[in-house]
Amino acid sequence: MTALIVRASRLVGLALGLALCVLSARSAGAASLTDDRGVTVEIPATPTRIAAISFFATDLALALGVKPVATTYMYPGREPDFLLGIPKETKLIGQRAKPNLELLSETKPDIIIAMKRYTVGNAERFQKIAPYVAYNMELLSESYQEVADVSKILGKAEQGEKLNADFKRHLAEFGAKAPKDRHPSFVIMWGGDTPFAFHTENTAAAIVAAVGGDNIVGPMKQNGRFGIDLSLEALLAKNPDVIFIMEYGLERTHEGNPIWSQLSAVKNKRVYYVGDQWAETQGPIARELVLREAAHYLHPDVFPAVDVRAEAAKLISAATQN
């Protein structure tokens, strides 16, 4: 009887040991992080099927040599030149503010990386499809952490650190080369009857400021929004030298306002309708391209014009290009 008890105890101990080994292996393979909601999300080991709600995760994935399985767009039918279009294998799941969750589910993602303000209201529905991580995707200071976090999630932490280090170096180099005796005033805004303009901490605006621009909107207030509604009357009062316009659609109703033709930037042909990289600047490809474009638009006599697709092709590995 004693021998049987001893043998049973050994078997129980062996079974417990095996169970602990399995649990330990699972824990070692998985990871967790706290996103911009303040929620801790359990992440599967090295996810490969990435769904992006906003171009940020698509941008970063392509820079890291990974093709996402799903992404959103800014405007239907408009190809993002800074990503060389959307990879053929990537499913479009709708506009970033209204992603189609049914289409998203069909792609069977390992992880969903989303813009917080457009998705937080549906967090539970996203979480039922796959682990859901939400970031603000607004400020340059956040961009570095977002690139580092997601690169780590994808098992490419060192590559992410290098992307951040390279951009910081390029930002400093372009800033050092920019003329010190001139600081053109600028505004970055959505077009329309009542434009929405961005504070200097916004990623694109911070980059323009780093190469010598003076943002008429100025810095954010403490705990304030990243931008403001700016009437054309207020825009005329500030009268910037350079205007960057990110179009949501194809209408340019602001151009029909009599005030528009009075602006110095309009008279001097320094109004630039910029690509989606200016609205979705958090990723490493977009940051680099906006830096080069901003330097040229502010100082065309110092920095060359930019071929967005040609420059993007240098930043996206051949294996992930269309």
C-alpha positions as semicolon CSV with decimal commas, in nm:
position;residue;x (nm);y (nm);z (nm)
1;M;0,000;0,000;0,000
2;T;0,280;0,239;0,091
3;A;0,453;0,167;-0,242
4;L;0,134;0,245;-0,431
5;I;0,092;0,576;-0,247
6;V;0,453;0,671;-0,323
7;R;0,411;0,579;-0,689
8;A;0,086;0,781;-0,716
9;S;0,253;1,079;-0,551
10;R;0,535;1,063;-0,804
11;L;0,288;1,052;-1,093
12;V;0,096;1,349;-0,956
13;G;0,422;1,538;-0,911
14;L;0,529;1,456;-1,266
15;A;0,195;1,572;-1,407
16;L;0,213;1,899;-1,211
17;G;0,567;1,953;-1,332
18;L;0,467;1,904;-1,694
19;A;0,174;2,142;-1,655
20;L;0,399;2,406;-1,504
21;C;0,645;2,363;-1,791
22;V;0,366;2,416;-2,045
23;L;0,241;2,724;-1,862
24;S;0,593;2,860;-1,836
25;A;0,652;2,808;-2,208
26;R;0,329;2,985;-2,291
27;S;0,419;3,274;-2,061
28;A;0,763;3,300;-2,216
29;G;0,616;3,320;-2,565
30;A;0,349;3,578;-2,485
31;A;0,393;3,937;-2,369
32;S;0,183;4,221;-2,237
33;L;0,186;4,598;-2,275
34;T;-0,019;4,893;-2,155
35;D;-0,160;5,103;-2,439
36;D;-0,282;5,463;-2,445
37;R;-0,615;5,364;-2,290
38;G;-0,423;5,254;-1,982
39;V;-0,531;4,896;-2,055
40;T;-0,285;4,606;-2,026
41;V;-0,317;4,385;-2,334
42;E;-0,189;4,028;-2,361
43;I;-0,003;3,986;-2,688
44;P;0,061;3,651;-2,861
45;A;0,419;3,551;-2,930
46;T;0,553;3,726;-3,241
47;P;0,223;3,795;-3,421
48;T;0,251;3,790;-3,800
49;R;-0,105;3,875;-3,907
50;I;-0,123;4,247;-3,836
51;A;-0,443;4,450;-3,878
52;A;-0,396;4,826;-3,890
53;I;-0,667;5,082;-3,821
54;S;-0,483;5,391;-3,948
55;F;-0,173;5,380;-4,165
56;F;0,067;5,379;-3,866
57;A;0,093;5,002;-3,821
58;T;0,091;4,949;-4,199
59;D;0,379;5,197;-4,231
60;L;0,581;5,038;-3,950
61;A;0,511;4,682;-4,062
62;L;0,636;4,757;-4,414
63;A;0,945;4,929;-4,273
64;L;1,012;4,613;-4,072
65;G;0,957;4,384;-4,370
66;V;0,609;4,257;-4,276
67;K;0,293;4,285;-4,487
68;P;-0,020;4,358;-4,283
69;V;-0,331;4,151;-4,352
70;A;-0,569;4,446;-4,317
71;T;-0,559;4,824;-4,320
72;T;-0,788;5,125;-4,348
73;Y;-0,766;5,421;-4,585
74;M;-0,797;5,799;-4,562
75;Y;-1,016;5,848;-4,867
76;P;-1,169;5,575;-5,089
77;G;-0,978;5,516;-5,409
78;R;-0,682;5,733;-5,309
79;E;-0,355;5,540;-5,305
80;P;-0,106;5,633;-5,030
81;D;0,205;5,712;-5,234
82;F;0,424;5,704;-4,924
83;L;0,342;5,333;-4,887
84;L;0,373;5,268;-5,262
85;G;0,002;5,198;-5,256
86;I;-0,154;4,924;-5,045
87;P;0,013;4,579;-5,071
88;K;-0,199;4,348;-5,286
89;E;-0,229;4,091;-5,008
90;T;-0,366;4,351;-4,765
91;K;-0,744;4,376;-4,729
92;L;-0,895;4,723;-4,717
93;I;-1,149;4,733;-4,432
94;G;-1,288;5,084;-4,472
95;Q;-1,213;5,443;-4,377
96;R;-1,007;5,477;-4,058
97;A;-1,293;5,643;-3,867
98;K;-1,542;5,369;-3,970
99;P;-1,363;5,037;-4,014
100;N;-1,578;4,740;-4,115
101;L;-1,548;4,489;-3,830
102;E;-1,691;4,204;-4,038
103;L;-1,420;4,249;-4,301
104;L;-1,163;4,282;-4,025
105;S;-1,275;3,953;-3,868
106;E;-1,245;3,775;-4,203
107;T;-0,871;3,850;-4,214
108;K;-0,817;3,652;-3,889
109;P;-0,559;3,891;-3,743
110;D;-0,321;3,797;-3,460
111;I;-0,333;4,156;-3,335
112;I;-0,517;4,481;-3,409
113;I;-0,318;4,806;-3,383
114;A;-0,557;5,100;-3,393
115;M;-0,592;5,475;-3,360
116;K;-0,752;5,528;-3,021
117;R;-0,994;5,812;-3,091
118;Y;-1,168;5,625;-3,375
119;T;-1,191;5,283;-3,211
120;V;-1,206;5,312;-2,833
121;G;-1,587;5,320;-2,835
122;N;-1,588;4,971;-2,992
123;A;-1,304;4,828;-2,785
124;E;-1,498;4,522;-2,671
125;R;-1,594;4,429;-3,027
126;F;-1,237;4,462;-3,147
127;Q;-1,109;4,258;-2,855
128;K;-1,340;3,972;-2,951
129;I;-1,169;3,954;-3,291
130;A;-0,806;3,971;-3,168
131;P;-0,591;4,142;-2,904
132;Y;-0,657;4,513;-2,956
133;V;-0,396;4,783;-2,889
134;A;-0,493;5,151;-2,915
135;Y;-0,254;5,445;-2,946
136;N;-0,315;5,820;-2,968
137;M;-0,105;5,855;-3,286
138;E;-0,096;6,233;-3,260
139;L;0,233;6,375;-3,131
140;L;0,597;6,334;-3,232
141;S;0,691;6,255;-2,872
142;E;0,443;5,964;-2,883
143;S;0,566;5,841;-3,221
144;Y;0,898;5,719;-3,082
145;Q;0,730;5,511;-2,812
146;E;0,467;5,376;-3,050
147;V;0,734;5,265;-3,298
148;A;0,935;5,104;-3,017
149;D;0,631;4,925;-2,867
150;V;0,496;4,784;-3,191
151;S;0,842;4,681;-3,316
152;K;0,884;4,486;-2,992
153;I;0,541;4,326;-3,038
154;L;0,648;4,211;-3,385
155;G;0,970;4,061;-3,249
156;K;1,184;4,332;-3,413
157;A;1,278;4,554;-3,119
158;E;1,630;4,629;-3,242
159;Q;1,502;4,733;-3,584
160;G;1,251;4,964;-3,418
161;E;1,521;5,124;-3,205
162;K;1,730;5,182;-3,517
163;L;1,437;5,340;-3,704
164;N;1,389;5,584;-3,417
165;A;1,761;5,659;-3,385
166;D;1,798;5,713;-3,761
167;F;1,506;5,955;-3,772
168;K;1,630;6,157;-3,475
169;R;1,967;6,187;-3,647
170;H;1,809;6,291;-3,978
171;L;1,587;6,545;-3,800
172;A;1,895;6,701;-3,641
173;E;2,089;6,700;-3,969
174;F;1,812;6,870;-4,166
175;G;1,760;7,120;-3,885
176;A;2,130;7,205;-3,883
177;K;2,129;7,259;-4,259
178;A;1,819;7,482;-4,261
179;P;1,892;7,858;-4,287
180;K;1,917;8,020;-3,946
181;D;1,824;8,368;-4,066
182;R;1,470;8,286;-4,184
183;H;1,178;8,113;-4,019
184;P;0,878;8,104;-4,253
185;S;0,549;8,103;-4,070
186;F;0,327;7,807;-4,151
187;V;0,006;7,627;-4,074
188;I;-0,092;7,262;-4,128
189;M;-0,464;7,216;-4,159
190;W;-0,756;7,019;-4,294
191;G;-0,930;7,207;-4,574
192;G;-1,296;7,304;-4,567
193;D;-1,525;7,585;-4,463
194;T;-1,379;7,587;-4,111
195;P;-1,026;7,446;-4,123
196;F;-0,881;7,242;-3,838
197;A;-0,518;7,336;-3,769
198;F;-0,249;7,159;-3,568
199;H;-0,039;7,262;-3,269
200;T;0,338;7,233;-3,289
201;E;0,350;6,907;-3,093
202;N;0,157;6,734;-3,372
203;T;0,402;6,505;-3,550
204;A;0,398;6,676;-3,889
205;A;0,400;7,024;-3,736
206;A;0,689;6,934;-3,504
207;I;0,890;6,821;-3,806
208;V;0,821;7,144;-3,996
209;A;0,921;7,344;-3,688
210;A;1,243;7,143;-3,659
211;V;1,353;7,261;-4,004
212;G;1,295;7,626;-3,926
213;G;0,920;7,680;-3,955
214;D;0,722;7,902;-3,717
215;N;0,378;7,752;-3,650
216;I;0,110;8,021;-3,629
217;V;-0,107;7,794;-3,411
218;G;0,165;7,760;-3,147
219;P;0,207;7,492;-2,880
220;M;-0,063;7,290;-2,708
221;K;-0,211;7,408;-2,381
222;Q;-0,156;7,174;-2,089
223;N;-0,386;6,873;-2,133
224;G;-0,530;7,040;-2,442
225;R;-0,622;6,906;-2,785
226;F;-0,361;6,856;-3,055
227;G;-0,535;7,110;-3,282
228;I;-0,795;7,385;-3,307
229;D;-1,075;7,500;-3,536
230;L;-0,936;7,798;-3,725
231;S;-1,167;8,028;-3,920
232;L;-1,042;8,182;-4,242
233;E;-1,073;8,521;-4,073
234;A;-0,834;8,406;-3,799
235;L;-0,607;8,254;-4,062
236;L;-0,589;8,586;-4,246
237;A;-0,507;8,767;-3,922
238;K;-0,203;8,539;-3,878
239;N;-0,137;8,530;-4,256
240;P;0,122;8,248;-4,273
241;D;0,394;8,235;-4,537
242;V;0,327;7,867;-4,611
243;I;0,006;7,664;-4,590
244;F;-0,001;7,283;-4,587
245;I;-0,345;7,136;-4,653
246;M;-0,441;6,776;-4,579
247;E;-0,757;6,699;-4,771
248;Y;-1,008;6,461;-4,622
249;G;-1,198;6,450;-4,947
250;L;-1,166;6,618;-5,283
251;E;-1,372;6,931;-5,214
252;R;-1,184;7,257;-5,164
253;T;-1,465;7,478;-5,038
254;H;-1,220;7,707;-4,860
255;E;-1,094;7,824;-5,199
256;G;-1,437;7,971;-5,275
257;N;-1,424;8,205;-4,975
258;P;-1,321;8,562;-5,072
259;I;-1,075;8,566;-4,782
260;W;-0,874;8,285;-4,937
261;S;-0,736;8,495;-5,222
262;Q;-0,615;8,759;-4,974
263;L;-0,372;8,522;-4,801
264;S;-0,001;8,578;-4,868
265;A;0,062;8,205;-4,917
266;V;-0,207;8,197;-5,187
267;K;-0,070;8,505;-5,363
268;N;0,285;8,368;-5,351
269;K;0,183;8,016;-5,460
270;R;0,303;7,861;-5,136
271;V;-0,008;7,653;-5,063
272;Y;0,070;7,280;-5,075
273;Y;-0,191;7,005;-5,088
274;V;0,006;6,729;-4,921
275;G;-0,027;6,351;-4,920
276;D;-0,163;6,116;-4,655
277;Q;0,177;6,093;-4,488
278;W;0,112;6,440;-4,342
279;A;-0,204;6,317;-4,170
280;E;-0,062;5,976;-4,072
281;T;0,291;6,079;-3,975
282;Q;0,355;5,849;-3,677
283;G;0,527;5,571;-3,870
284;P;0,894;5,565;-3,975
285;I;0,829;5,595;-4,349
286;A;0,587;5,887;-4,316
287;R;0,818;6,073;-4,073
288;E;1,113;6,053;-4,309
289;L;0,913;6,169;-4,610
290;V;0,746;6,460;-4,430
291;L;1,090;6,571;-4,310
292;R;1,223;6,586;-4,666
293;E;0,911;6,751;-4,806
294;A;0,891;7,007;-4,527
295;A;1,255;7,107;-4,570
296;H;1,202;7,162;-4,944
297;Y;0,874;7,350;-4,911
298;L;1,019;7,587;-4,649
299;H;1,362;7,627;-4,810
300;P;1,340;7,532;-5,180
301;D;1,677;7,694;-5,250
302;V;1,851;7,465;-4,999
303;F;1,667;7,132;-5,012
304;P;1,569;6,947;-5,332
305;A;1,216;6,857;-5,438
306;V;1,097;6,515;-5,323
307;D;0,971;6,226;-5,533
308;V;0,758;6,059;-5,265
309;R;0,733;5,718;-5,429
310;A;1,104;5,706;-5,514
311;E;1,199;5,795;-5,157
312;A;0,947;5,548;-5,014
313;A;1,099;5,271;-5,226
314;K;1,428;5,327;-5,042
315;L;1,256;5,278;-4,706
316;I;1,041;4,973;-4,786
317;S;1,215;4,641;-4,836
318;A;1,191;4,489;-5,184
319;A;1,017;4,183;-5,038
320;T;0,721;4,393;-4,920
321;Q;0,689;4,625;-5,219
322;N;0,402;4,571;-5,464
